[in-house]
């Protein structure tokens, strides 16, 4: 559908390299170890799992148009079907 995909996380460049090779990904992964971009997009905050509350990266998909405008934000990301999820929200 003409989308470019970029993954961003706070993991290191070395970690991204290993993950990209292992998963055979065909898109770039950005290492935002200082969380500057992650925080700018509001994708870091309070999470809950198994009764535990902690701060972490919230898996989020941002659909950004050619002009840099965020068109959609998907906060309940289905990692196994993310592409279909994006295309179904058009």
FITOR-538299 format. One record per residue: residue number from 0; x, y, z of N, C-alpha, C, O, CB in turn; residue in three letters. Coordinates in steps of 0.02 Angstrom, whole numbers, plus 32768, in hexadecimal, padded with zeros to 4 digits. Glycine has a CB too. Example, Ala and Ser with C-alpha at 12.3 -4.5 7.8 and 13.67 -1.06 7.14 Angstrom:
[pt 0,[8294,7EE4,8186],[8267,7F1F,8186],[8294,7F5B,8186],[82C8,7F5A,81A7],[8235,7F20,81C4],'ALA']
[pt 1,[8282,7F90,8162],[82AC,7FCB,8165],[8285,8002,818A],[829E,8039,8192],[82C0,7FE2,811E],'SER']
# end
This chain:
[pt 0,[8029,7FC4,8000],[8000,8000,8000],[802B,803F,8000],[8011,8076,8009],[7FD1,8000,803C],'UNK']
[pt 1,[806C,8037,7FF6],[8097,8071,7FF1],[80B3,808B,8032],[80D1,80C0,8034],[8073,80A7,7FD1],'UNK']
[pt 2,[80AA,8066,8068],[80C4,807B,80A9],[810D,8069,80B1],[8124,8035,8098],[809B,805C,80E2],'UNK']
[pt 3,[8132,8094,80D4],[8176,8083,80E9],[8170,8070,8133],[814C,8091,8158],[81A9,80BF,80DE],'UNK']
[pt 4,[8194,803D,8148],[8190,8026,818D],[81D3,8034,81AF],[8208,8027,8193],[817F,7FDA,8190],'UNK']
[pt 5,[81D0,804F,81EC],[820B,805A,8215],[81F9,8045,825C],[81C6,8059,8277],[8223,80A6,8213],'UNK']
[pt 6,[8224,801C,827A],[821A,8007,82BF],[8247,8030,82EC],[8282,803B,82DC],[8227,7FBC,82C8],'UNK']
[pt 7,[822E,8045,8325],[8255,806C,8355],[824D,804D,839A],[8216,803E,83B0],[8240,80B7,8356],'UNK']
[pt 8,[8285,8044,83BC],[8283,802F,8402],[82C0,804A,8426],[82ED,8066,8407],[827F,7FE1,8408],'UNK']
[pt 9,[82C2,8041,8467],[82FA,8059,848F],[8334,8027,8492],[8365,8033,84B5],[82E2,8069,84D5],'UNK']
[pt 10,[832E,7FF0,846E],[8364,7FBE,846D],[83A0,7FD9,8447],[839A,8009,8420],[834B,7F7D,844D],'UNK']
[pt 11,[83D9,7FBC,8452],[8418,7FD2,8433],[841A,7FC0,83E9],[83F3,7F97,83D1],[8453,7FB3,8457],'UNK']
[pt 12,[8449,7FDF,83C6],[8453,7FD0,837F],[8465,7F86,8377],[844C,7F65,834A],[848B,7FFD,8361],'UNK']
[pt 13,[8490,7F6C,83A2],[84A5,7F26,839F],[8468,7EF8,83A8],[8461,7EC6,8385],[84DA,7F16,83D4],'UNK']
[pt 14,[843E,7F08,83D8],[8402,7EE1,83E3],[83D4,7EE2,83A7],[83B8,7EAE,8393],[83DC,7EFA,8421],'UNK']
[pt 15,[83CC,7F1D,8389],[83A2,7F23,834C],[83BF,7EF9,8313],[8399,7ED8,82EF],[839D,7F6C,8337],'UNK']
[pt 16,[8400,7EFB,830B],[8420,7ED5,82D5],[8412,7E8B,82DD],[83FF,7E6A,82AD],[846C,7EE2,82D5],'UNK']
[pt 17,[841B,7E71,8319],[840E,7E29,8325],[83C4,7E18,8319],[83B4,7DE7,82F9],[8422,7E15,836E],'UNK']
[pt 18,[8397,7E42,8334],[834F,7E36,832D],[833B,7E38,82E3],[8315,7E0E,82CC],[8327,7E6A,8355],'UNK']
[pt 19,[8353,7E6A,82BE],[8342,7E71,8278],[8358,7E34,8250],[8334,7E1C,8225],[8360,7EB0,825B],'UNK']
[pt 20,[8395,7E1C,825E],[83AE,7DE1,823B],[8386,7DA3,824D],[8373,7D7C,8221],[83F8,7DD6,824B],'UNK']
[pt 21,[8379,7D9A,828E],[8354,7D5F,82A5],[830E,7D5C,8288],[82F6,7D27,8274],[8351,7D5E,82F1],'UNK']
[pt 22,[82EC,7D96,8286],[82A7,7D99,826E],[82A2,7DA5,8223],[826B,7DA5,8206],[8282,7DD1,8292],'UNK']
[pt 23,[82DB,7DAE,8202],[82DF,7DBB,81BA],[82B2,7DF6,81A6],[828B,7DF1,8177],[82CA,7D7C,8193],'UNK']
[pt 24,[82B9,7E2D,81CA],[8291,7E68,81BC],[82AD,7E8E,8180],[82EA,7E8F,8175],[8290,7E96,81FA],'UNK']
[pt 25,[8281,7EAB,8159],[8296,7ED0,811E],[8289,7F1B,8125],[8280,7F3E,80F3],[8271,7EB6,80E0],'UNK']
[pt 26,[8289,7F33,8163],[8281,7F7A,816F],[82B1,7F90,81A6],[82C8,7F67,81CE],[8237,7F8B,8183],'UNK']
[pt 27,[82C1,7FD1,81A9],[82F2,7FE9,81DA],[82D7,7FE9,8221],[829B,7FF4,822D],[8308,802E,81C7],'UNK']
[pt 28,[8304,7FDE,8250],[82F6,7FE4,8297],[8321,801C,82B2],[835D,801D,82A6],[8302,7FA0,82BD],'UNK']
[pt 29,[8303,804A,82D7],[8327,8083,82F3],[8331,8078,833D],[8303,8067,8362],[8300,80C5,82E6],'UNK']
[pt 30,[836F,8081,8353],[8380,807B,839A],[837A,80BF,83BA],[83A3,80EB,83AF],[83C9,805E,83A3],'UNK']
[pt 31,[8346,80C8,83E3],[833A,8107,8406],[8349,80FD,8450],[831D,8100,847A],[82EF,8120,83FC],'UNK']
[pt 32,[8389,80F0,845F],[839C,80DC,84A3],[838F,8114,84D6],[8385,8106,8511],[83E6,80CA,84A5],'UNK']
[pt 33,[838E,8152,84C0],[837F,818A,84EE],[8334,8198,84F2],[831F,81C2,851A],[83A3,81C9,84D7],'UNK']
[pt 34,[830C,8175,84CA],[82C3,817A,84C9],[82AA,81BF,84B4],[8273,81D2,84C7],[82A8,8169,850D],'UNK']
[pt 35,[82D2,81E5,848F],[82BC,8227,8479],[8280,8224,844B],[824E,8247,8455],[82F6,824C,8456],'UNK']
[pt 36,[8284,81FA,8418],[824C,81F2,83E9],[8211,81CF,8409],[81D8,81E2,8400],[8263,81CC,83AA],'UNK']
[pt 37,[8220,819B,8430],[81EC,8175,8452],[81C3,81A3,8480],[8186,81A0,8480],[820B,813B,847B],'UNK']
[pt 38,[81E5,81CD,84A6],[81C2,81FD,84D1],[819C,8232,84A9],[8165,8245,84BC],[81F3,821E,8500],'UNK']
[pt 39,[81BB,824A,8472],[819A,827D,8449],[8157,8264,842D],[8128,828B,8424],[81C8,8292,8410],'UNK']
[pt 40,[8154,8222,841F],[8116,8206,8405],[80E8,81EC,843C],[80B3,81D0,842D],[8126,81CD,83D5],'UNK']
[pt 41,[80FB,81F5,847A],[80D1,81DF,84B2],[80CC,8194,84B8],[809A,817A,84D1],[808C,81FC,84AA],'UNK']
[pt 42,[80FF,8170,84A2],[80FD,8127,84A2],[8123,8109,84DD],[8135,80CE,84DB],[811A,810D,8461],'UNK']
[pt 43,[812F,812F,8511],[814F,8116,854E],[8123,812A,8588],[8111,8165,8590],[8198,8131,8556],'UNK']
[pt 44,[8111,80FA,85B2],[80E6,810A,85EA],[80D9,80CF,8616],[80FB,809C,8613],[80A5,8127,85D2],'UNK']
[pt 45,[80A7,80D6,8640],[8095,80A3,8671],[8075,8067,864F],[8048,806D,8626],[8067,80BF,86A6],'UNK']
[pt 46,[808F,802C,8661],[8074,7FED,8646],[8062,7FC0,8681],[807B,7FC8,86B8],[80A7,7FCA,8617],'UNK']
[pt 47,[8037,7F90,8674],[8023,7F5F,86A7],[8026,7F1A,868A],[800E,7F0E,8652],[7FDC,7F6F,86C3],'UNK']
[pt 48,[8045,7EEC,86B0],[8046,7EA6,869B],[804A,7E7A,86DA],[8075,7E85,8705],[8081,7E98,866A],'UNK']
[pt 49,[801F,7E4B,86DD],[801D,7E1B,8715],[801A,7E3F,8759],[803A,7E2B,8789],[805B,7DEE,8713],'UNK']
[pt 50,[7FF2,7E75,875B],[7FE9,7E9A,8799],[8022,7EC9,87AA],[8020,7EEC,87DD],[7FE1,7E6B,87D1],'UNK']
[pt 51,[8054,7ECB,8780],[808E,7EF6,878C],[8088,7F35,8762],[8075,7F32,8727],[80D0,7ED1,877C],'UNK']
[pt 52,[8097,7F6F,877E],[8096,7FAE,875B],[80DE,7FC6,8751],[8105,7FC6,8780],[806B,7FE4,8782],'UNK']
[pt 53,[80EE,7FD9,8714],[8133,7FEF,8705],[8132,801E,86CA],[80FF,8023,86A7],[8161,7FB2,86F8],'UNK']
[pt 54,[8168,8040,86BE],[816F,806D,8685],[8190,8047,864C],[81BF,8020,8656],[8199,80AC,8698],'UNK']
[pt 55,[8177,8052,860F],[8193,802F,85D6],[8179,804C,8595],[8150,807A,8594],[8184,7FE5,85DA],'UNK']
[pt 56,[8192,8030,855F],[817C,8045,851C],[813A,8023,850C],[8132,7FE7,8514],[81B2,8033,84E6],'UNK']
[pt 57,[810B,804C,84F7],[80C8,8033,84E4],[80C8,8026,8499],[80D1,8054,8472],[8090,8065,84F9],'UNK']
[pt 58,[80BD,7FE7,8487],[80BE,7FD5,8440],[8087,7FFD,841D],[804C,7FF6,842C],[80B4,7F88,8436],'UNK']
[pt 59,[809C,8026,83ED],[806E,8054,83CB],[8082,8058,8382],[80BD,8057,8372],[806F,809A,83EC],'UNK']
[pt 60,[8050,805D,8356],[805C,8068,830F],[8044,80AD,82FD],[800C,80C0,830B],[8039,8032,82E4],'UNK']
[pt 61,[8070,80D3,82DD],[805F,8116,82C4],[8060,8114,8279],[8092,8101,825B],[8090,814D,82E0],'UNK']
[pt 62,[8029,8128,8259],[8025,812D,8211],[802F,8177,8201],[8006,81A1,8213],[7FE1,8111,81F4],'UNK']
[pt 63,[8066,8185,81DF],[807B,81CA,81D2],[807A,81D6,8187],[8096,81AE,8161],[80C1,81D9,81F0],'UNK']
[pt 64,[805B,820D,8171],[8057,821A,8129],[8098,8237,810E],[80C8,8243,8134],[801C,8249,8119],'UNK']
[pt 65,[809A,8243,80CD],[80D7,825B,80AC],[80EE,829E,80C6],[8129,82AF,80C2],[80CB,8260,8061],'UNK']
[pt 66,[80C0,82C5,80E2],[80D1,8307,80FD],[80E6,8305,8146],[80F4,833A,8163],[8096,8335,80F6],'UNK']
[pt 67,[80E9,82CA,8163],[80FD,82C4,81A9],[80C4,82CC,81DB],[80D1,82D3,8217],[8131,82F6,81B8],'UNK']
[pt 68,[8086,82CB,81C3],[804C,82D2,81EF],[8034,828D,8205],[802B,8260,81DB],[8013,82F8,81CB],'UNK']
[pt 69,[802A,8284,8246],[8010,8244,8260],[7FC7,823E,824B],[7F9D,8265,8261],[8019,823F,82AE],'UNK']
[pt 70,[7FB8,820C,8222],[7F74,8200,820B],[7F4C,81D5,823C],[7F11,81E2,8249],[7F74,81DF,81C7],'UNK']
[pt 71,[7F6D,81A2,8258],[7F4C,8173,8286],[7F7D,815B,82B9],[7FBA,8157,82AD],[7F2C,8138,825F],'UNK']
[pt 72,[7F62,814A,82F4],[7F89,812B,8329],[7F66,80EB,833D],[7F2A,80ED,834E],[7F93,815C,8366],'UNK']
[pt 73,[7F89,80B3,833C],[7F6D,8073,8350],[7F8F,805F,8391],[7FCB,8052,8391],[7F75,803C,8318],'UNK']
[pt 74,[7F69,805C,83C7],[7F86,804D,8408],[7F7E,8004,841C],[7FA4,7FEC,8446],[7F67,8079,843D],'UNK']
[pt 75,[7F50,7FE1,8400],[7F48,7F9A,840E],[7F63,7F74,83D2],[7F3E,7F5A,83A8],[7EFD,7F87,841C],'UNK']
[pt 76,[7FA5,7F70,83CE],[7FC8,7F53,8395],[7FC5,7F06,8398],[7FD7,7EE8,83CB],[8011,7F6B,8391],'UNK']
[pt 77,[7FAF,7EE8,8362],[7FB0,7EA0,835A],[7FF0,7E8E,8335],[7FF3,7E92,82F7],[7F6F,7E86,8332],'UNK']
[pt 78,[8024,7E7B,8359],[8066,7E72,833C],[8069,7E3E,8304],[8090,7E45,82D5],[8097,7E60,8371],'UNK']
[pt 79,[8040,7E0C,8307],[8041,7DD8,82D4],[801B,7DEE,8295],[8026,7DD2,825F],[8022,7D98,82EF],'UNK']
[pt 80,[7FF0,7E20,829B],[7FC7,7E37,8262],[7FCA,7E82,825A],[7F98,7EA1,8246],[7F80,7E21,826B],'UNK']
[pt 81,[8003,7EA1,8269],[8008,7EEA,8269],[7FF9,7F08,8224],[7FD7,7F3B,8220],[804D,7EFF,827F],'UNK']
[pt 82,[8012,7EE9,81EF],[8006,7F04,81AC],[7FBC,7F04,819C],[7FA2,7F36,8184],[802D,7EDC,8177],'UNK']
[pt 83,[7F9B,7ECC,81A9],[7F53,7EC9,819D],[7F2E,7EFB,81C9],[7EFE,7F1B,81B2],[7F38,7E82,81AB],'UNK']
[pt 84,[7F44,7F03,8206],[7F25,7F32,8234],[7F29,7F7A,8218],[7EF9,7FA0,821A],[7F46,7F2E,8279],'UNK']
[pt 85,[7F63,7F8C,81FD],[7F6B,7FCF,81E1],[7F3F,7FD7,81A4],[7F1C,8009,819D],[7FB5,7FDB,81CE],'UNK']
[pt 86,[7F40,7FA7,8177],[7F19,7FAC,8139],[7ECE,7FAB,8146],[7EA9,7FCA,8121],[7F2B,7F73,810A],'UNK']
[pt 87,[7EB8,7F89,817A],[7E71,7F85,818A],[7E57,7FC5,81AA],[7E1A,7FCF,81B0],[7E64,7F4B,81B8],'UNK']
[pt 88,[7E84,7FF2,81BF],[7E6E,8030,81DF],[7E6E,806A,81AF],[7E63,80A3,81C3],[7E99,8041,821B],'UNK']
[pt 89,[7E7A,805D,816F],[7E7B,8093,813D],[7E37,80B1,8134],[7E2E,80DF,810C],[7E94,8079,80FB],'UNK']
# end
